[in-house]
Every structure is written in structure tokens, then in C-alpha cells.
Amino acid sequence: MIEVKGLVKKYGDHLAVDNLNFSVDKGQVIGFLGPNGAGKSTTMNMITGYISATEGSVIINGHDVYDEPEEAKRCIGYLPELPPVYTDMTVKEYLYFVAELKGVEKKRREGMIKDIMKRIQIDDVSGRLIKYLSKGYRQRVGLAQAIVGYPEVLILDEPTVGLDPKQIIEIRDLIKDLAKEHTIILSSHILSEVSAVCDTVMIINKGKLIVSDKTENLSKHISGTDGLTLTIKGEKALVNEILKGIKEITKVTYKKSEEGTVSFTAYTEKGEDIREAIFYACANVKCPILSMSSSSMSLEDIFLEMTKDETSKKKKVKKVVTAKEEK
């Protein structure tokens, strides 16, 4: 459905996007992540044809965005970070205007716009001027314009930015519903939103693709992601000696604990089970284990680890592997 090959964008001497290559299959919901300035919005603008690429190509449903712009753009619905709404129009007038811009046949417009307004839940404000709507409703109107013409691909750049928690949940539910019929690329800084909505995550940093894989598989691209959290009765120096003797442990992070106890999380490679080793090691030196529980890195932890400065993460991040390369 979407194929990006060798995509490069330069602004003078600044390399904003550096040789991006990825593909998105029909029906996928992709979470597009990266720190500020990573090149997310630039990439989305190139995919939509809003700005030109310095090098490379973007194919949407078989159409090259730069060689066949009209055909490619008919397949795309785009919601930028700031919804492109005309505030002196009513909701219905604006959607008719968008339908005309997108070349929707006149006989289809009435039924399509009624359907979209009902689906996005803005039919009750269809006659109101957009400037009098709340930010949440304006975001809904922006989402509605993106699906005018029923494009196969939706590209949503920070669709919930600036919304309150209730509005975020409402927009998230709308995106889940749209995912049943559309291929979606979603950029967001709200990582819980990406976890809840997306089935695949792409992380970019400094214009380069770091990893692309299913959400549940991301942790395997970082060394030491499986954790065991424990509280042990004893002195920290003795606990340190216990942990040094367990070769599977790759990292230990200590936490605040009560006097006479030590709380920490011990990390291992994926699939390593150190529970028995720790139990017997503690029993041998008579240090009771007061609590033990498994833990794994959250999407936020993975994101922070993968977007660290290159010099501090070289030893931890493995080779970039995409879900397709594994098959």
C-alpha cells in the first residue's frame, strides 16, 4: 500500500531525512515515533506530496507521489498537527468545500458527508461555525476532512495534541474504528496511545530509521530488556556479590528501600530465567527474598533507550531488524 525507497530531504547543509526505506501493508496501523526534530513531520509531508524529496520515491497504492501526484493523493487523507480548517465556515460548508477540492462527484457528496459527520460524531454541530467549536471538535472536523473521498491511506500527525484526557480517548476510539477500513500512519508523542492503537511501530532518530517491528517485539532489539524486580533483606554489598555471581544478569538498577533491605531490578537477555539462581544464591548466604516479580520495558523505556545519543547506546542497541526481514 505504501512503499518508501531511499527517501532523503536536505535543507541546505542540514540532513532532515536520511535514506529512509520502509513499506506499509494494507490494513496496518503504524505508529511513527521519534524525538522532536527526528524528521517525522518532514517524512509525512513528503509521503503526502506536500513537500518534495531531495532524493528517493514514495509509492502509494501503485502510484508515485511525484510522477503521478493526482492519482497518489486521491489515495491519501492527511491530518496535519494543526487541522487545516476555515473557521468562518460551518462544519458542513467546510466539508463540502473539501469534497470539491478533492474532486468528489457532486452526486456522491451529500451522502458521503452525512456518513462522515455521523461516523466522526460531528453531525450535531454541522451547522455551527468552526470558530465557535471546542478544540476537541475542531480536531474531529480535521479528521473528517481527512476521510472525505474515502482514501485508502490516512496519515495522522499528532491527532490528539493539546486535547484533554477525555477528548484523547474519544479520538483514539475514532482512530480504532477507522483502522477497520483504512491503512493508517500515526505520529504521536503519547506512547500509551501508540501502544493502544498501533500494531507496528517505527522509530526514527536524526532522520534515520532505527527499528520497525510489532509493538510486542520491540524489546528484543535492546540488550537486557527482561527484568526481575526484587526486595532482599540484607546489606547492599552482600547483594552486589550475589548478583555478580549470576552471569546472565546484564544490568542492575537499584531503587529506594527500607533500612536493612535492598530493592533492585536485574535485567537479562530475552528469555533468560534467573529466578532459581537468585533464590539459591540468596539462600546460601541467608538473605531472605521479601518480594520478587517479573517486569519488562515499557514502550516509553524502549523509546528513550533507542533515541539516546549514539555514543551512549552503541553497546545496547542491536542491528536494526524489521518485521519483514525476520520472516
N, C-alpha and C positions, 0 to 999 in steps of 0.2 A: 504493500500500500504506500509506504514512504521509503525512499532509498536516498541516503545522503552519501556522496562519494567525494573524498578529498576536499572538503569544504574549508576554505581559507578566507579570512577577512582581515585586511590591513587598513589602519588609519595612519598614514604616514609611516613612521618607524614602529608604531605600536601594532603588535600582532594580537588581535582580539580573539580570533578563532584560528586554531592551528591544526589543519589537516584532519577534520572530523570525518569519521566513517561509521555509519550505523544504518540499520533498517528496522522498520516497524511493520509487523504483520497486521492484517485486517482483524479488527476486533480487540486489539491490545489497548491497554491503558498504561501509558508510560509516564513515570514521574521523572521530571528533568530537574536535577539538583545541582547546586554549586554555590559557592560564596559570592558575595557582591563583586561584580567585575569579572566573573569567571567566563562570561561570554554567552550566558543563557538567552537573554533577550535578543542579542545580536543574531544568534543562531535561529531563533524563532522568526525573526524578521526576514532572514534570508530564505527560510523554508516557505514562508508565505509570499515571497517575492516583493516584500515591502522595500527591502534594500538589496542591492546587487552583491554578489560574491566576488572577491578578488580572484579566486580560483575555485574549481570544483563544480559539482552539479547536484541538483535536487530533483528527484523524480517523484511525482505524486500521482498514484493510480495510472502509471504508464506515461504521464505527460511531464516533460521537462519544464520546470518553472520559468526558465529563462528563454527557452526556444518556443514553448507553447504556453505563454502566460495566461491567456484567457481560459484555455481548457483546464490547465492545472488549478487555477484559482477558483473555478467552479466547484472543485472538489474540496475546497478548504473553507472552514469557518474559523474566524480568528477573533479572540477576545484579548486585546492588549491590557496591560496593567491598569491603564486609565481608560475606561469604556468610552468609545467614540460616539457619544450621544449628543444630539442637538437639543438643548434644554428648553428652547422656546416652542418645540413641537410637543403634541400629545404623544403618548406611547404608541397609539395605533397609527397616527400620521407618520411617525418616525419609522415604524416597521414597514409601512407601505413604501416609504422613500427608499429604504434599504432594499426591498424587493425589486424596485425599479432599477436601482443601481446594479443589482446582481443579475438583471435580465430575466427575472421570473415572469412567465407568461401571465398576462392580465387575468385570464380566466381561472388561474390557479391561486392568485394572490389572496383572495378573500378567505377561502377555506384553509390555506396554509397558515395565514396569520392568526386566524381564530384558534387553530390547533396548537400553534406555538405558544400563544398567550395563555392558553389553558394549561399546557404542559409545564410552562415555566411559572405558572401561578401569578400572572400579572393581568389577567382578564378583568379583575375588579378595579384596576386603575387605568384601563385602556384609554379613557377619555381625559385623563389628567395630564397637565403639563409636566414634563420630565423634571423641570427645575424645582417643582414642589415635592418631589419624591424623596424618600429617605435614601441613604447611601446603599442600603441593602437592596431596595427596589431598583435603584439605578444599575446596580450590578446585575440584577436579573434581566433588566432591559438589554444590557450589553451582551448577556448570554443569549438572549432571544435573537438579537441581530446576527449572532454568530451562526445560528442554525437555520436562518432564513435561506431557503433554497435546498434544504436538507442535504448539506455536503457530507461526504463520506468521512472526512477528517476534521476534527476540532482541535485547535491549538489554543490553549488557555494559559495566559501569562499572569500568574499571581491572582487567580479569580476571587480569592477571599481576603485580599489585602485591605486592612482598615475596617473590617467588619467586626461586629461584636460576636461573642460565642454562639448565641442563638442563630444569628444570620449565617455564621460559618457552617453550622450543622445543616441548615436549610440548603445552602449552595452545594455542600458536599453530597447531600442526598440527591439533588438535581443532577450532579455530575455522574453519580452511580447509575441513575436512571438513563441518562444519555449514553452511557457506556454500553448499554444493551444493543444500540444500533449504530454507534459511531466508533471509529478509531480515534483515540484521544492522546495528545501530548499535553501534560500538565506541569507547569512550573510553579513551585511553591516553596516558601521558607518554613511553612508549618509542617514539620516532618510527620506528626501524627496523622495529618490529612493525607499525606502521600502513602503512609502505611495502610490507611483505611480504604483508600480508593484505588491505588495503582497495583497492578500485578507484576510490573517490571520497573526497575529504577536505573537511570543513567546518571552518573555523577561526573561533572566536568570541573576542571580547575585550570585557571590560566589558559583557557581556550582549548585544552586537550581533554579527550575522553579518558577518564581514569578506570571506570568499570561500568559494565552493563550486564545486569543479571536480575533474576527474580528476587523480590524483597527478602524472602526467607533464606536465600543463598548468599547474600552479600557478605556475611561474616566470614565465610571461608576464604575470602580474598585478603584477610588480615591474619597475621600470626597471633596466636594467643587470644582467641575470642571466646572460648568456653570458660566459664568461671565457676568456682566453688567458694561460696561465702561462709566463713566460719567465725565462731567466737570460742576461744580456748582459754581455759583457766591456767595461768602460768605467767612467767616473765617473757618479755619480748625477745631477749637474747636467746633464750632456750627455744622459743617458737621459730626464730630465724634459723637455728641449727637444724631443726626438724625439716623445715621447708627446703633447705639447701641439699638435704639428702634425697629429695624426690626429683629425679631428673626430668620428669615430664612437665614440671612447672616452668613456664616461660616468663611469668611476670607476677609480682605480688603488690597489691595496693592496700595500705593499712588505713583503718578508719578509727574514729574516736571510740573509746571503750571505757568501761568502768575500771576502777583500780583493781589490779590483780588479774585482769583478763586482757586478752589481745583479740581484736576483731580485724579481719582482713578478707580480701578476695584473692584467691590464687587462680591464675589463668593458665590454660593449657592449649595445645593444638586441638583442632576439631576432632571429636570422637574419643579423646583420651579420658579415662575414668580414674581419678586418683583418690576416690573416697576410702577404699580399703587401705591404701598405702598411708594415708594421713591417719586413719584410725589406729593402725598397728604402731606407727611411729610415735603417736601421742601416748598410747597405752604403755609403751616400753619405758617412757620417761615420766609416767604418772602425771600427765597433763590432760585432765578431762575435757572432752569436747562438749561445750554447752549448747551449741546450735550449729547446724550445717544445712545449707540449701544451695541448689544449683542456680546459676544465673547466666545470662548471655547478653552480649552487647546489643543495645537498642539501636534503631536506625540513626538516632542523634549521635550516639557514640561512634558508630561506623563512619558517619558523615564527617565528624570532627577529625577522626583519625586519618581518613583518606585525603582530606583537604589541608592537612598540616603542611608547613614548609618542607620542601623536598629533602633538605639535609637532615631533618629530624625524623623522617618517616621511612627512609631508604631500607632500613633493616626490617620493617614491619609489613610493608605492603608488597604483596606478591605480584607476579606478572598479571597485566590486565587480561581478563578472560571474559568473553561474552557468553551468554546462554547458548548461542548458536554454535560456538566453537566447541562446546562440550559434547554436542550431540554426535 
